Amino acid sequence: MSISVSIVVPVYAGEKYLDSLVYEIEQIRKKWISEEFPCYISELIFVDDDSKDGSCEVLKKYEQVEWIHIITLARNYGQHPATAAGISYSSGDWIVTLDEDLQHHPKHILNMLKLAVAESADVVYTNSTEAIHKSPYRDLSSKYYKKLMMYLTKNRYIGNFNSFRLIRGSVGRSAAAVCSHDGYLDIVISWFTNKVSVYKTTMLDKRYVETGTSGYNLSRLVSHARRLVMTSDAKLLRFAAIFGLVMLVVSVLMAFYILLNKAFDPESIGVTGWTSQIVTTLFIGSGLAITLSVIAEYLAVIVQHIHGKPTYSVVDRSKDEIIREFFKEL
């Protein structure tokens, strides 16, 4: 029994890199077949996300290649929706997602598979052991952006998120099916599994190093961050609820303090009516805090429902043993 692998590549500005990427993947595909690996690359799916250069013309050359599929989106939706579209179209037991510019070299796919079956993982993220962009500003901003998002959302996986992923097919397609138009794909994937591993290697963003350009400008990065926060279990809404409850406790304590102070030392408050006004204000504020806390909790549930968070998920890992035994014999 062979294990099929689908490769999904969102395309936006890959004119200069697509031919090289296809060549590298084709060489790996031929090697796996000739050496009778228990896994094979069944399909390469390019998702044209309304590309801004000549990528569309390059992709046309591969339309007749049986194992290469081209999906053309009606307009530019962004990397995550484009990736989700490709995943939905896939049929492999495992799905690999990678960028168009060879920053993510397909030669690492086999090692990612090895790690996945060794640790019974459903998702493997590839992280670089060195600076990817060779730019202190770009690399440090990316690092601290992820740290900030981890703090705001309390999601420990965010530090490992990367568009170079290996995903179990059933998990990936389930996530893509419920990922909303404003959802963050990696957060949605984490709803379906917590078995996540990290493969460490060296990666380099040649496009950024050579040209100083990136697929993300400031506005796209801000949008990226917003979607990540809003998809992350509505933690910020729950922060509002916690803040409301804290304010309730503080208000009650202050009200009691003012009343006791008025009872035992009436002369300490010289303004007539001040005590009743402050106590009334604090209690009204407490009531509003409770109301906002309840509303925030309801909103948190509604947001998760809108984003498609599942009640449960079923996964089949029975085929892992085939690859596991193969790697033992190497």
ABEGO torsion letter per residue (X at the ends): XBBBBBBBBBBABAAAAAAAAAAAAAAAAAAAAAAGBABBBABBBBBBBGBABAAAAAAAAAAABAABBBBBBABBAEAAAAAAAAAAABABABBBBBBAAGABBAAAAAAAAAAAAAAGBABBBBBBABBAAGBAAAAAAAAAAAAAAAAAAGBAAAAABBABBBBBAAAAAAAAAABBAABBAAAAAAAABABBBBBBBBBBBAAAAAAGBBABBAAAAAAAAAAAAAABGGAAAAAAAAAAAAAAAAAAAAAAAAAAAAAABAAABABBGAAAAAAAAAAAAAAAAAAAAAAAAAAAAAAAAAAGBBABBBBBAAAAAAAAAAAAAX
